[in-house]
Every structure is written in structure tokens, then in C-alpha cells.
Amino acid sequence: MADQEISELRNRILGIMIRSARDQSRAARRECAAVLGISVSRFASYEDGTRAISLPELELLARYLEVPLSVFRVTDSLNDDSLASQLPNPELFLPLRHRIVGARLRQIRLDKSMTQANVADLLGCSSSTISDYEYGNRAIPVADLEILSRGLDVTLEYFMDRDSDVGLWHKLHTEFEEFKTLSDEMREFVLRPINYSYLELARKLSQMPAGQLRAIAEGILEITY
């Protein structure tokens, strides 16, 4: 299947997931459109897959619906409550995020010694489109960003928000999901305040050079034998 066909199919699937997430969180289209600072008709086009949503928009929407980004890859249970309080102004937040995503695209392209024409070939678009993407003049659809990530040998996470409150929310949610995969015994150990000193010691040991750790281990062996 051609990349363009894959992108169009991905947009349709993503639209279904967006609508499902919105329905399960009991949010109206107008509410989601307001969060993104766009018209209701444009948001509707995201849901029916005729228009491509960008990663920054998807991040902001997921934060509003209080669902992890993984929901838009694999179906998961969603929260019933959604809070719009303390969300950033989309007119300020999204343009900045688009520029950051574009800057990261430019940086990884240069790191790979690729031209804008090389990257344009990955999407079957013009070099000017890539230039618009890199300078934040045009939002990069998530489906296109996935294709670019594969072509540039990076993960989609490379482009994700790491600095704002929205990015922090997604980071904490991801860490919590990873925490839930630990065994019952390990979770219980981590959550017991009496064990915090052991966890802090483990953190410090993990930051030590291998040679220093070896010396500590040898010292312990001398004491015990």
C-alpha cells in the first residue's frame, strides 16, 4: 500500500478513535473545538478523517479528555470526567508546539545529513511543504509524522511535548501506566514509605560509574567474608 493510502487510512482510523474518546468522556464537539481553538466543522473533519489532526493538537485534546496518547493507538478505558481548567490557550500553545515539532524535524534531518527534498520523498510532497513544516508555518498531520519518524529512524516520542504542563501530564500518565505493570510485590515495596531510603540508595547507585560500583561490591565482599 502506498504511503499516501496508509496516511489516509490512518487519518480515518484516528478520527474514529478521537470520536470514541470524546463520546466516552461525554465531551461535545464544540467543547473540543474550543479547546483547540478551531471551528466545530474543522473538528468534525478530524473525526471523519477528511482532515488530518496534528500531534500538538492531539496532545492537547488528549489532555482535555484526560486520556493517554496510547488511547489513539490501542483502545483503553477512559475517564468519565474531563476538566478544561488550567489548559493552555490554544492560540498561544499550538503555534509554539508546531514550531517545536518543526524544529525537531529539522534537527533530525540535519543529523541524518538529509535534504528537505529527501524528506519530501518520504511523504511524496514538495520540499516547500517540508520547509513549512520545519518552520512551524504548517501543522504536520500525525499520520505524516509517523511516516517521517519511520523514515528518519526515530520514534514518534521524539516529537512529543516534554516541557509544558500538557507534556508533563502525559509523562506522568505514561509513568503511572508503566508502574502498573510491576508485580504486586514490587508496587507494594515502592509505595511503602519505610522503603524510600532503599529506593534513594538504588537511584544513587544507578548513577555511579561501573568502576566505582565494582569497588563498592568488592568492599562488601571483604566485609562479609
Secondary structure, 3 states (H helix, E strand, C coil): CCHHHHHHHHHHHHHHHHHHHHHHCCCCHHHHHHHHCCCHHHHHHHHCCCCCCEHHHHHHHHHHHCCCHHHHCCCCCCCCCCCCCCCCCHHHHHHHHHHHHHHHHHHHHHHCCCCHHHHHHHHCCCHHHHHHHHCCCCCCEHHHHHHHHHHCCCCHHHHCCCCCHHHHHHHHHHHHHHHHCCCHHHHHHHHCHHHHHHHHHHHHHHCCCHHHHHHHHHHHHHHHC
